[in-house]
Amino acid sequence: QVYLVESGGGLVETGGSLRLSCTVSGLLFGETTMGWFRQAPGKFRLGISCITPKGAVIGYADSVRGRFTSSRDDAKNTLYLQMDNLKPEDTAMYYCAAGGFNYCPESWPLKTEWVDWGRGTQVTVSS
């Protein structure tokens, strides 16, 4: 069985930083493309980052590019999201996801492309 467990969320002031982690078991993490998604109340869940095995290719949504950095430690089966210069509009539940592919497809920001999900970790940015 595949498990993805996010951690590291919390309450932070505007301009602050947080680092999210996602620990994965039950799949070949080193061969799997991973993603970060977020969902604010009343809005769709959308991808903000896609990272291929070994971090060879990393894609970002325009809304976070330059502020967020995705990375992975394949030896630890762990995915990370470093979030800097946080804004109130970054407030959302953040999810990690595992894809059934080893590249970042053009449609990676869409929830339907991904196979396995964690339960999420809440990030709240106060103004």
C-alpha atoms as a printed R data frame, in Angstrom:
    type eleno elety resid chain resno       x      y       z
1   ATOM     1    CA   GLN     A     1   0.000  0.000   0.000
2   ATOM     2    CA   VAL     A     2   1.211  3.493  -0.840
3   ATOM     3    CA   TYR     A     3   1.476  6.097   1.897
4   ATOM     4    CA   LEU     A     4   2.285  9.773   1.530
5   ATOM     5    CA   VAL     A     5   2.492 11.809   4.729
6   ATOM     6    CA   GLU     A     6   2.918 15.571   4.673
7   ATOM     7    CA   SER     A     7   4.285 17.626   7.554
8   ATOM     8    CA   GLY     A     8   5.635 21.097   8.266
9   ATOM     9    CA   GLY     A     9   2.566 23.247   7.818
10  ATOM    10    CA   GLY     A    10   1.566 25.946  10.259
11  ATOM    11    CA   LEU     A    11   0.793 29.608  10.826
12  ATOM    12    CA   VAL     A    12   3.283 32.169   9.565
13  ATOM    13    CA   GLU     A    13   3.282 35.909   8.981
14  ATOM    14    CA   THR     A    14   3.464 37.509   5.548
15  ATOM    15    CA   GLY     A    15   7.019 37.351   4.271
16  ATOM    16    CA   GLY     A    16   7.863 34.347   6.397
17  ATOM    17    CA   SER     A    17   9.034 30.879   5.399
18  ATOM    18    CA   LEU     A    18   7.994 27.279   5.905
19  ATOM    19    CA   ARG     A    19   9.421 23.973   4.753
20  ATOM    20    CA   LEU     A    20   7.034 21.151   3.982
21  ATOM    21    CA   SER     A    21   8.055 17.507   3.873
22  ATOM    22    CA   CYS     A    22   6.361 14.481   2.369
23  ATOM    23    CA   THR     A    23   7.516 11.034   3.419
24  ATOM    24    CA   VAL     A    24   6.603  8.254   1.002
25  ATOM    25    CA   SER     A    25   6.410  4.474   1.312
26  ATOM    26    CA   GLY     A    26   5.017  1.651  -0.762
27  ATOM    27    CA   LEU     A    27   6.310  2.716  -4.171
28  ATOM    28    CA   LEU     A    28   9.589  3.081  -6.025
29  ATOM    29    CA   PHE     A    29  10.133  6.661  -4.931
30  ATOM    30    CA   GLY     A    30  13.392  7.054  -6.857
31  ATOM    31    CA   GLU     A    31  11.607  6.250 -10.114
32  ATOM    32    CA   THR     A    32   8.475  8.310  -9.522
33  ATOM    33    CA   THR     A    33   7.688 11.898 -10.399
34  ATOM    34    CA   MET     A    34   6.309 13.761  -7.407
35  ATOM    35    CA   GLY     A    35   4.163 16.840  -7.146
36  ATOM    36    CA   TRP     A    36   2.931 19.466  -4.719
37  ATOM    37    CA   PHE     A    37  -0.618 20.726  -4.890
38  ATOM    38    CA   ARG     A    38  -2.657 23.151  -2.862
39  ATOM    39    CA   GLN     A    39  -6.326 23.799  -2.319
40  ATOM    40    CA   ALA     A    40  -7.843 26.879  -0.733
41  ATOM    41    CA   PRO     A    41 -11.421 26.808   0.613
42  ATOM    42    CA   GLY     A    42 -13.904 26.899  -2.230
43  ATOM    43    CA   LYS     A    43 -11.255 26.512  -4.899
44  ATOM    44    CA   PHE     A    44  -9.903 23.704  -7.048
45  ATOM    45    CA   ARG     A    45  -6.844 21.688  -6.099
46  ATOM    46    CA   LEU     A    46  -4.071 22.778  -8.454
47  ATOM    47    CA   GLY     A    47  -0.481 21.737  -8.928
48  ATOM    48    CA   ILE     A    48   2.258 24.118  -7.875
49  ATOM    49    CA   SER     A    49   5.314 21.939  -8.492
50  ATOM    50    CA   CYS     A    50   6.353 18.828 -10.395
51  ATOM    51    CA   ILE     A    51   9.730 17.159  -9.830
52  ATOM    52    CA   THR     A    52  11.059 14.175 -11.729
53  ATOM    53    CA   PRO     A    53  13.308 11.433 -10.328
54  ATOM    54    CA   LYS     A    54  16.640 12.755  -9.082
55  ATOM    55    CA   GLY     A    55  15.250 16.265  -9.470
56  ATOM    56    CA   ALA     A    56  16.293 16.335 -13.101
57  ATOM    57    CA   VAL     A    57  13.302 18.439 -14.126
58  ATOM    58    CA   ILE     A    58  11.348 20.741 -11.847
59  ATOM    59    CA   GLY     A    59   8.292 22.685 -12.902
60  ATOM    60    CA   TYR     A    60   6.494 25.434 -11.001
61  ATOM    61    CA   ALA     A    61   3.210 27.255 -11.278
62  ATOM    62    CA   ASP     A    62   3.563 30.934 -12.082
63  ATOM    63    CA   SER     A    63   2.031 31.829  -8.729
64  ATOM    64    CA   VAL     A    64   4.956 30.339  -6.786
65  ATOM    65    CA   ARG     A    65   7.908 30.479  -9.174
66  ATOM    66    CA   GLY     A    66  10.823 32.311  -7.600
67  ATOM    67    CA   ARG     A    67   9.439 31.924  -4.057
68  ATOM    68    CA   PHE     A    68   8.995 28.158  -3.662
69  ATOM    69    CA   THR     A    69  11.630 25.484  -4.212
70  ATOM    70    CA   SER     A    70  10.851 21.807  -4.592
71  ATOM    71    CA   SER     A    71  13.493 19.184  -3.886
72  ATOM    72    CA   ARG     A    72  13.727 15.511  -3.050
73  ATOM    73    CA   ASP     A    73  16.002 13.106  -1.240
74  ATOM    74    CA   ASP     A    74  15.584  9.805  -3.021
75  ATOM    75    CA   ALA     A    75  17.654  7.993  -0.385
76  ATOM    76    CA   LYS     A    76  15.154  9.065   2.292
77  ATOM    77    CA   ASN     A    77  12.002  8.695   0.154
78  ATOM    78    CA   THR     A    78  11.183 12.287   1.029
79  ATOM    79    CA   LEU     A    79   9.923 15.234  -0.951
80  ATOM    80    CA   TYR     A    80  10.355 18.829   0.218
81  ATOM    81    CA   LEU     A    81   8.837 22.218  -0.527
82  ATOM    82    CA   GLN     A    82  10.708 25.274   0.715
83  ATOM    83    CA   MET     A    83   8.323 28.215   0.761
84  ATOM    84    CA   ASP     A    84   9.777 31.710   1.121
85  ATOM    85    CA   ASN     A    85   8.258 35.194   1.019
86  ATOM    86    CA   LEU     A    86   4.869 33.748   1.850
87  ATOM    87    CA   LYS     A    87   1.743 35.759   1.078
88  ATOM    88    CA   PRO     A    88  -1.806 35.554   2.455
89  ATOM    89    CA   GLU     A    89  -2.933 34.120  -0.887
90  ATOM    90    CA   ASP     A    90  -0.686 31.113  -0.240
91  ATOM    91    CA   THR     A    91  -3.045 30.052   2.553
92  ATOM    92    CA   ALA     A    92  -4.305 26.583   1.644
93  ATOM    93    CA   MET     A    93  -4.114 22.891   2.385
94  ATOM    94    CA   TYR     A    94  -0.963 21.548   0.778
95  ATOM    95    CA   TYR     A    95  -0.807 18.017  -0.618
96  ATOM    96    CA   CYS     A    96   1.945 15.876  -2.067
97  ATOM    97    CA   ALA     A    97   1.149 13.505  -4.892
98  ATOM    98    CA   ALA     A    98   2.811 10.642  -6.719
99  ATOM    99    CA   GLY     A    99   2.442 10.257 -10.456
100 ATOM   100    CA   GLY     A   100   2.352  7.061 -12.492
101 ATOM   101    CA   PHE     A   101   5.047  8.527 -14.731
102 ATOM   102    CA   ASN     A   102   8.732  9.484 -14.572
103 ATOM   103    CA   TYR     A   103   8.476 12.858 -16.318
104 ATOM   104    CA   CYS     A   104   6.397 16.030 -15.884
105 ATOM   105    CA   PRO     A   105   3.578 15.880 -18.412
106 ATOM   106    CA   GLU     A   106   2.250 19.129 -19.835
107 ATOM   107    CA   SER     A   107  -0.937 18.573 -17.839
108 ATOM   108    CA   TRP     A   108   0.867 18.062 -14.517
109 ATOM   109    CA   PRO     A   109  -0.989 20.898 -12.709
110 ATOM   110    CA   LEU     A   110  -4.226 18.958 -13.072
111 ATOM   111    CA   LYS     A   111  -5.281 16.802 -10.146
112 ATOM   112    CA   THR     A   112  -6.581 14.006 -12.391
113 ATOM   113    CA   GLU     A   113  -3.100 13.188 -13.699
114 ATOM   114    CA   TRP     A   114  -1.841 11.954 -10.331
115 ATOM   115    CA   VAL     A   115  -2.247  8.528  -8.746
116 ATOM   116    CA   ASP     A   116  -1.567  8.687  -5.009
117 ATOM   117    CA   TRP     A   117  -2.133 11.459  -2.476
118 ATOM   118    CA   GLY     A   118  -1.315 12.430   1.059
119 ATOM   119    CA   ARG     A   119  -3.891 13.864   3.450
120 ATOM   120    CA   GLY     A   120  -2.416 17.328   3.392
121 ATOM   121    CA   THR     A   121  -0.931 19.867   5.775
122 ATOM   122    CA   GLN     A   122  -2.453 23.279   6.434
123 ATOM   123    CA   VAL     A   123  -0.514 26.450   5.695
124 ATOM   124    CA   THR     A   124  -1.936 29.732   6.934
125 ATOM   125    CA   VAL     A   125  -0.301 33.067   6.175
126 ATOM   126    CA   SER     A   126  -1.471 36.012   8.242
127 ATOM   127    CA   SER     A   127  -1.498 39.521   6.830
